[in-house]
């Protein structure tokens, strides 16, 4: 076999320097007479090791992490040229496993980081579009819907509605025209699962949508994708063109009388457009504001026609289910929810990245076995799930299985898959304030309770982080939360108070510390902390020259002093001090 | 708007069906061309799509992507996603504000930089992250962000 080199070429990889590595590899290969193919693949999922280079040899796969352009040159010269792998950057080899992958189960991410996402042939060679052929050859639309129902697949956008049932509603609707939508408006801060799937395996999404269109009787679709994802948009466009050339898309697909077309709409940056009716208003050219349901989109959706909308990850599951059968899918996961879920593991974690595990996997396994535990071995404090609609769970919940029901009971939600780990240096009042600030800004303004209520809640939290406020304010927060949840039209408002409610439930003491003692243990809330220089100071003057507020004075080689009135508490002095002589209280 | 600009406007508009659902793609195309949405352009769009100017304005101000003011030569987006937040995005933002002498959302008087807060750039494992034009810079510290900035200013620091 001809050796192949793959470079992880998704946004994360590129940001970490994959372009330079790719170039170095190509340059190095071109100077030798070796017959080696250098390919660009999607996200390998090990963001903590980017840039990543894989070498495929006769005896197996070697994975290198944290590769510099110089390393790339050495890999070509030493490993491919002389057969000596570059040990210090080697993560996986035929003799060496990596436990980051061993607990994972890849269905949605099966091709991501494996195939070249811009080459449809590689997708086809991996079994791609077989599901579509099977559907068109052997299955009626109702067969397809039944298969999806049997698989126990539930919507991966966050709410977890059974997908087969949703398809049934749209299929049962009587109309001359129906639409399919792929929600690729991944707006949760801290979530990047959908981006990686779009960048790494766009055809899986397209194939899922084509199958869905056949099942419900739609002939036109939109992919609503964030404009902030240029690479995803580029690869989707390439994918659509290539699928059309092969007759997987367009008129009379694969010689049948089934025709279907997919358009791409770029989102313009509004978190509320993740809500289905708001998203449809946006495609129609208006402000993305939700409307009351019913009528549900399955009856009256885009341009008033029956519409079925699913998120990226849901669509990407569909071809696998059809190819391997509903039984094999529903075996994975829990009784009430089949298959896997992809999480974007980030924050204070040693090995962040994209993680795909069976639904029902305990949080501990994800954070410790796969993620390797807390960065710098600090103490775990909380894990935030579900972004601004979700909540923060404390250590007691580490053994909670990750499924829709258990997480909802705990006050968080499964959400789209953002999983941010926090340690002892994170202040939970600050985190609640952060999320409220986000939802308050993103509220579309239609419902009074969401528009004004989130603002009032934020003002109270602002006061808490300044050491002001009272027990009465906590009651006010709870009561506002109740009203906002009850009287908001869409998911944004209905879930906006969750980050506050979960932190109040699990980290109540921290609120009390802020309010009653003016104390922020995590030393995050600036009005509540002071910086002081200790006797350890050697008078190197670095803090004084670094201080943006000129608040530090002192002669060279003598102890420096911070003027508390001028200090803006930015922490620059702590970072530059070579002898750790700046204390934070 | 100059004659040449009006011509570009017309060319862009002619690529879209004159219907309301073209509004957002048209606004995106105009902004890509001019860097922001000039008032004249919004008037031309309203006329072409046969919708009220207030609708065009309403949509332009609803979405975070659209700008009604010209941009600086370089656009710096500071990610404030959750991972960046817990890894010090506020600090990075503060350094940039101090270095540039402007607040987020503003452009430097010489028109070199525009500083913007964004919700999430989706490269959470590189947190904290900023994106300058189309290039992401990750794992930033106070020192590193100053170096990145210097690279765009052209002064070697």
Boltz contact constraints between the chains, C-beta under 6 A:
constraints:
  - contact:
      token1: [A, 11]
      token2: [B, 123]
      max_distance: 6.0
  - contact:
      token1: [A, 12]
      token2: [B, 123]
      max_distance: 6.0
  - contact:
      token1: [A, 15]
      token2: [B, 123]
      max_distance: 6.0
  - contact:
      token1: [A, 15]
      token2: [B, 126]
      max_distance: 6.0
  - contact:
      token1: [A, 15]
      token2: [B, 136]
      max_distance: 6.0
  - contact:
      token1: [A, 15]
      token2: [B, 138]
      max_distance: 6.0
  - contact:
      token1: [A, 47]
      token2: [B, 125]
      max_distance: 6.0
  - contact:
      token1: [A, 48]
      token2: [B, 125]
      max_distance: 6.0
  - contact:
      token1: [A, 189]
      token2: [B, 81]
      max_distance: 6.0
  - contact:
      token1: [A, 189]
      token2: [B, 82]
      max_distance: 6.0
  - contact:
      token1: [A, 189]
      token2: [B, 119]
      max_distance: 6.0
  - contact:
      token1: [A, 189]
      token2: [B, 120]
      max_distance: 6.0
  - contact:
      token1: [A, 190]
      token2: [B, 81]
      max_distance: 6.0
  - contact:
      token1: [A, 190]
      token2: [B, 82]
      max_distance: 6.0
  - contact:
      token1: [A, 190]
      token2: [B, 83]
      max_distance: 6.0
  - contact:
      token1: [A, 190]
      token2: [B, 124]
      max_distance: 6.0
  - contact:
      token1: [A, 192]
      token2: [B, 122]
      max_distance: 6.0
  - contact:
      token1: [A, 192]
      token2: [B, 124]
      max_distance: 6.0
  - contact:
      token1: [A, 195]
      token2: [B, 122]
      max_distance: 6.0
  - contact:
      token1: [A, 227]
      token2: [B, 65]
      max_distance: 6.0
  - contact:
      token1: [A, 268]
      token2: [B, 24]
      max_distance: 6.0
  - contact:
      token1: [A, 268]
      token2: [B, 63]
      max_distance: 6.0
  - contact:
      token1: [A, 268]
      token2: [B, 65]
      max_distance: 6.0
  - contact:
      token1: [A, 269]
      token2: [B, 63]
      max_distance: 6.0
  - contact:
      token1: [A, 269]
      token2: [B, 64]
      max_distance: 6.0
  - contact:
      token1: [A, 269]
      token2: [B, 65]
      max_distance: 6.0
  - contact:
      token1: [A, 270]
      token2: [B, 63]
      max_distance: 6.0
  - contact:
      token1: [A, 284]
      token2: [B, 21]
      max_distance: 6.0
  - contact:
      token1: [A, 285]
      token2: [B, 20]
      max_distance: 6.0
  - contact:
      token1: [A, 285]
      token2: [B, 21]
      max_distance: 6.0
  - contact:
      token1: [A, 285]
      token2: [B, 23]
      max_distance: 6.0
  - contact:
      token1: [A, 285]
      token2: [B, 24]
      max_distance: 6.0
  - contact:
      token1: [A, 287]
      token2: [B, 58]
      max_distance: 6.0
  - contact:
      token1: [A, 287]
      token2: [B, 59]
      max_distance: 6.0
  - contact:
      token1: [A, 287]
      token2: [B, 62]
      max_distance: 6.0
  - contact:
      token1: [A, 346]
      token2: [B, 83]
      max_distance: 6.0
  - contact:
      token1: [A, 346]
      token2: [B, 124]
      max_distance: 6.0
  - contact:
      token1: [A, 346]
      token2: [B, 125]
      max_distance: 6.0
  - contact:
      token1: [A, 347]
      token2: [B, 83]
      max_distance: 6.0
  - contact:
      token1: [A, 347]
      token2: [B, 86]
      max_distance: 6.0
  - contact:
      token1: [A, 352]
      token2: [B, 125]
      max_distance: 6.0
  - contact:
      token1: [A, 353]
      token2: [B, 125]
      max_distance: 6.0
  - contact:
      token1: [A, 420]
      token2: [B, 82]
      max_distance: 6.0
  - contact:
      token1: [A, 420]
      token2: [B, 83]
      max_distance: 6.0
  - contact:
      token1: [A, 422]
      token2: [B, 86]
      max_distance: 6.0
  - contact:
      token1: [A, 426]
      token2: [B, 86]
      max_distance: 6.0
  - contact:
      token1: [A, 434]
      token2: [B, 85]
      max_distance: 6.0
  - contact:
      token1: [A, 548]
      token2: [B, 98]
      max_distance: 6.0
  - contact:
      token1: [A, 570]
      token2: [B, 94]
      max_distance: 6.0
  - contact:
      token1: [A, 575]
      token2: [B, 142]
      max_distance: 6.0
